[in-house]
Amino acid sequence: MSNAVRSIQKLFVGNLPWTVGQKELKLYFSKFGHIQTASVIFDKATGMSRGYAFVTFSTRDGFNSASNKTNHVLDGRVLNVQVATS
């Protein structure tokens, strides 16, 4: 799969709770479709979550389902979900 297609199916997830790791992120977004990757971004110095992540879907349908949903709530927090830009 080309990088252009892969980046189109990638979401930026902001306002992520500190308690959410890659496993929880993947579990939440897998209800929309198959997840290729789910990556929470951590601060290298502290090891703490930086509060955002990237989710890449294997299928266009999963990506569309997740990106078209108006409100994503995880651990009581409303997520900021947008199409990722490279």
Residue pairs with C-beta under 8 A, 6 or more apart in sequence:
3 86
6 36
6 56
7 84
7 85
7 86
8 63
8 83
9 36
9 56
9 57
9 58
9 59
9 60
9 62
9 63
10 54
10 55
10 56
10 57
10 63
10 83
10 84
11 29
11 54
11 55
11 56
11 57
11 63
11 66
11 67
11 81
11 82
11 83
11 84
12 52
12 53
12 54
12 80
12 81
12 82
12 83
12 84
12 85
13 25
13 52
13 53
13 54
13 55
13 72
13 79
13 80
13 81
14 51
14 52
14 79
14 80
14 81
14 82
15 51
15 52
15 77
15 78
15 79
15 80
16 25
16 40
16 49
16 51
16 52
16 53
16 74
16 77
16 79
17 74
17 75
17 76
17 77
18 48
18 49
18 51
19 75
20 40
20 49
20 53
20 74
20 75
21 40
21 49
22 38
22 39
22 40
22 53
24 74
24 75
25 38
25 40
25 53
25 55
25 74
26 35
26 38
26 55
28 72
28 74
29 35
29 38
29 55
29 57
29 66
32 57
32 62
32 63
32 65
32 66
32 69
33 57
33 58
33 59
33 61
33 62
33 63
33 65
33 66
34 57
34 58
34 59
34 62
35 55
35 56
35 57
35 58
35 62
36 56
36 57
36 58
37 54
37 55
37 56
38 53
38 54
38 55
38 56
39 53
39 54
39 55
40 49
40 52
40 53
41 49
41 50
41 52
41 53
41 54
42 48
42 49
42 50
43 49
43 50
54 84
55 66
57 63
57 66
66 72
66 81
67 81
67 82
67 83
69 81
71 78
72 78
72 79
72 81
73 79
